[in-house]
Amino acid sequence: MITAPFPAPRAVVRRIARSAPVALLRQAGRPIPTENYVQDGRYVIRADLPGVDPARDVDIAVHNGSIEIRAVRRDGGHHPGDIHYGLFRRVLTLPRDADPGTLTTRYRDGVLEVALDLPGARLT
């Protein structure tokens, strides 16, 4: 009989939990509900982010043809309910001709609107 030394089950679970893909999933945060469309030659993303301070708690980054929106909803107290707090995140692929240099944002009534020029879009 040949026996191989296998790590204890807890050690295996810890190793998997520290592996890059699983660690990234843990840090990803809750998804941000979004909608996107083209209007007047601009690619528009609307993100549902009620209860955040856009100046302090929202970060937008464009890299490698994608846009990442990250936000934190801070907990004012620990009350049981359906409102989630903590990190929220969404990564969307941008159209090829979206111009990151023209990115504008607006936050109103709990909705973040991000827009970029889309030179190839037909004006409607």
C-alpha positions as CSV (number, residue, x, y, z in Angstrom):
1,M,0.0,0.0,0.0
2,I,1.3,3.4,-1.0
3,T,0.2,6.5,1.0
4,A,0.8,10.0,-0.1
5,P,1.0,12.8,2.4
6,F,-2.1,15.0,1.9
7,P,-2.6,18.3,3.7
8,A,-5.3,18.4,6.4
9,P,-8.7,19.5,5.0
10,R,-8.4,22.9,6.7
11,A,-5.1,23.6,5.1
12,V,-6.5,22.9,1.7
13,V,-9.4,25.2,2.3
14,R,-7.1,28.0,3.5
15,R,-4.9,27.5,0.4
16,I,-7.9,27.7,-1.9
17,A,-9.2,30.8,0.0
18,R,-5.8,32.5,-0.6
19,S,-5.6,31.6,-4.2
20,A,-5.8,34.6,-6.6
21,P,-9.2,33.9,-8.3
22,V,-11.0,33.2,-5.0
23,A,-9.3,36.1,-3.2
24,L,-10.4,38.4,-6.1
25,L,-14.0,37.1,-5.9
26,R,-14.0,37.8,-2.2
27,Q,-12.9,41.4,-2.8
28,A,-15.2,42.0,-5.7
29,G,-18.1,43.4,-3.7
30,R,-21.8,43.4,-4.6
31,P,-22.7,44.1,-8.2
32,I,-24.0,47.5,-9.0
33,P,-27.3,47.5,-11.0
34,T,-26.6,49.3,-14.3
35,E,-28.1,50.1,-17.7
36,N,-26.2,51.4,-20.7
37,Y,-27.2,52.9,-24.0
38,V,-26.1,55.3,-26.7
39,Q,-27.7,58.7,-26.9
40,D,-26.6,61.8,-28.9
41,G,-23.3,60.4,-29.8
42,R,-22.4,59.4,-26.2
43,Y,-22.2,56.1,-24.5
44,V,-24.1,56.4,-21.2
45,I,-24.0,54.2,-18.2
46,R,-26.5,54.7,-15.4
47,A,-25.6,53.0,-12.1
48,D,-28.1,52.6,-9.2
49,L,-26.1,53.8,-6.1
50,P,-28.5,55.3,-3.5
51,G,-27.0,56.2,-0.2
52,V,-23.4,56.9,-1.3
53,D,-21.5,60.2,-1.2
54,P,-20.2,60.5,-4.7
55,A,-17.4,62.8,-3.8
56,R,-16.0,60.5,-1.1
57,D,-17.3,57.0,-1.9
58,V,-17.2,56.5,-5.7
59,D,-14.2,55.7,-7.9
60,I,-14.3,55.3,-11.6
61,A,-11.4,53.9,-13.7
62,V,-11.0,53.2,-17.4
63,H,-8.4,50.7,-18.4
64,N,-7.9,48.2,-21.2
65,G,-11.2,48.9,-22.9
66,S,-13.2,48.5,-19.7
67,I,-14.7,50.9,-17.2
68,E,-14.8,50.0,-13.5
69,I,-17.2,51.7,-11.1
70,R,-16.5,51.1,-7.4
71,A,-18.6,52.5,-4.5
72,V,-18.8,52.1,-0.8
73,R,-22.1,52.5,1.1
74,R,-21.1,53.2,4.7
75,D,-23.1,51.7,7.5
76,G,-24.6,54.3,9.8
77,G,-25.5,51.6,12.4
78,H,-26.2,47.9,12.5
79,H,-29.8,47.5,11.8
80,P,-31.2,44.3,10.3
81,G,-32.9,44.7,6.9
82,D,-32.5,44.4,3.2
83,I,-30.1,47.3,2.7
84,H,-26.6,46.2,1.9
85,Y,-23.5,48.1,3.0
86,G,-19.9,47.8,2.0
87,L,-18.2,47.6,-1.4
88,F,-20.1,47.6,-4.6
89,R,-18.4,47.1,-8.0
90,R,-19.2,46.8,-11.7
91,V,-16.9,46.3,-14.7
92,L,-18.3,46.9,-18.1
93,T,-16.7,46.6,-21.5
94,L,-16.6,49.8,-23.4
95,P,-17.4,50.2,-27.1
96,R,-14.2,50.2,-29.2
97,D,-14.5,53.8,-30.2
98,A,-15.4,55.2,-26.7
99,D,-13.2,58.1,-25.9
100,P,-12.0,57.9,-22.2
101,G,-10.7,61.4,-22.4
102,T,-14.3,62.7,-22.6
103,L,-15.7,60.9,-19.5
104,T,-18.2,63.0,-17.5
105,T,-20.2,62.0,-14.4
106,R,-23.3,63.2,-12.7
107,Y,-25.0,62.0,-9.5
108,R,-28.6,62.8,-8.9
109,D,-31.3,61.1,-6.9
110,G,-29.2,58.1,-6.1
111,V,-28.2,57.4,-9.7
112,L,-24.7,57.9,-11.1
113,E,-24.5,58.7,-14.7
114,V,-21.2,58.2,-16.6
115,A,-20.9,59.3,-20.2
116,L,-18.2,59.1,-22.9
117,D,-18.1,60.4,-26.4
118,L,-18.6,57.7,-29.0
119,P,-17.4,59.2,-32.3
120,G,-18.7,56.3,-34.4
121,A,-22.3,56.7,-33.1
122,R,-24.9,58.2,-35.2
123,L,-26.5,61.3,-33.5
124,T,-30.1,60.6,-32.6
